[in-house]
Every structure is written in C-alpha cells, then in structure tokens.
Amino acid sequence: MIRDYLSEESEKQIIERFNSMDFHCIFCNNPNPLDKTNVHCEQERLNFYPPGQDMSPYKDLRSSLRVSAFLICPLCKNKFFVNILDQGKINKLK
C-alpha cells in the first residue's frame, strides 16, 4: 500500500539522515563539509501512464521520496542545490 503522506516522525528521521551526509565543495576543494540550509522532504507519486491518461490510485507503480537542500561553501561562498530522489522498489506491470 502506498502512503500519501509521510508522518512527521518519519520526515524528521529522513532529514536527520540527510544532514548526517557530508558534501564538499567542488570548486575550492575545501576539506570542511558544506553548510546545509532549507532542507526539505516530500513524498510524491510517479505516473507511468501515457500523457492524457489519468493516474489510478490502484495501479500506481511506485512512490518517490525527494530530499532537497541548498548547500553553501563556508570558504568560497558558492551555493549548490542538491536534489536526491529515492524512487523505491519497482513493481512490474502484470
């Protein structure tokens, strides 16, 4: 069964796991991790039906989880946008 919304507790855990990941600047090679801001987590359904055909709640193939954030290098002040998409397990059409 596909849940429509993440629970508040699950969302906090996912954001904590994301915040535990270290990202480094690709421009100045700063050894310190980038600062994370505006970390956002959302769940959405992916529609694999042809354009013009509505998505059926009973035939959804997968649900996706997206975590996005702005990352800022404390040394050179470059700003990056990171978007991680977890599409979950794939179910084959019957």
C-alpha positions as CSV (number, residue, x, y, z in Angstrom):
1,M,0.0,0.0,0.0
2,I,1.3,3.5,-0.8
3,R,1.0,6.1,1.8
4,D,0.0,9.6,0.7
5,Y,1.9,11.5,3.3
6,L,5.0,10.9,5.5
7,S,4.5,11.0,9.2
8,E,6.1,13.9,11.0
9,E,8.4,11.5,12.8
10,S,9.5,9.7,9.6
11,E,10.2,13.1,7.9
12,K,12.4,14.2,10.8
13,Q,14.4,10.9,10.7
14,I,14.9,11.2,6.9
15,I,16.1,14.8,7.3
16,E,18.4,13.8,10.1
17,R,19.9,11.0,7.9
18,F,20.4,13.6,5.1
19,N,22.0,16.0,7.5
20,S,24.5,13.3,8.5
21,M,25.8,13.1,4.9
22,D,28.9,15.2,4.2
23,F,29.1,17.2,0.9
24,H,32.3,19.0,-0.1
25,C,32.8,22.0,-2.4
26,I,33.7,21.0,-6.0
27,F,35.3,24.5,-6.7
28,C,37.7,25.3,-3.9
29,N,38.3,21.7,-2.6
30,N,37.6,22.8,1.0
31,P,38.0,19.8,3.3
32,N,35.2,21.0,5.6
33,P,31.7,20.0,4.7
34,L,29.2,22.4,3.1
35,D,26.6,24.1,5.3
36,K,23.1,22.9,4.6
37,T,20.1,25.2,4.5
38,N,16.4,24.8,3.6
39,V,16.4,21.0,3.9
40,H,13.0,19.8,2.6
41,C,11.5,16.3,2.4
42,E,8.4,15.4,0.3
43,Q,6.7,12.3,-1.0
44,E,5.1,12.1,-4.4
45,R,3.6,9.5,-6.7
46,L,5.2,8.9,-10.1
47,N,2.8,8.5,-13.1
48,F,3.9,5.9,-15.7
49,Y,0.8,6.2,-17.8
50,P,0.8,7.8,-21.3
51,P,0.1,11.5,-21.5
52,G,-3.7,12.2,-21.2
53,Q,-4.4,9.1,-19.2
54,D,-5.2,9.7,-15.5
55,M,-3.2,8.0,-12.8
56,S,-5.2,5.4,-10.9
57,P,-4.6,5.1,-7.2
58,Y,-4.9,1.3,-7.5
59,K,-2.3,1.0,-10.3
60,D,0.5,3.2,-9.2
61,L,3.8,1.6,-9.8
62,R,5.9,3.5,-7.3
63,S,6.0,6.3,-4.8
64,S,9.1,8.5,-4.6
65,L,10.7,10.4,-1.8
66,R,12.6,13.6,-2.6
67,V,15.0,15.4,-0.3
68,S,16.3,18.8,-1.4
69,A,18.6,21.4,0.1
70,F,20.8,24.4,-0.6
71,L,24.5,23.8,0.3
72,I,26.9,26.7,0.8
73,C,30.6,26.5,1.0
74,P,31.9,28.4,4.1
75,L,35.2,29.2,2.3
76,C,34.4,30.4,-1.2
77,K,30.6,31.0,-0.6
78,N,29.5,29.1,-3.7
79,K,25.9,27.9,-3.4
80,F,24.7,24.5,-4.6
81,F,21.3,22.9,-4.9
82,V,21.1,19.1,-4.1
83,N,18.0,17.1,-5.0
84,I,18.1,13.4,-4.0
85,L,15.2,11.2,-5.4
86,D,14.5,7.8,-3.9
87,Q,12.1,6.0,-6.2
88,G,11.7,3.0,-4.0
89,K,11.2,-0.5,-5.2
90,I,9.9,-1.1,-8.8
91,N,6.8,-3.3,-9.3
92,K,6.4,-4.8,-12.7
93,L,3.2,-4.4,-14.7
94,K,1.1,-7.6,-14.9
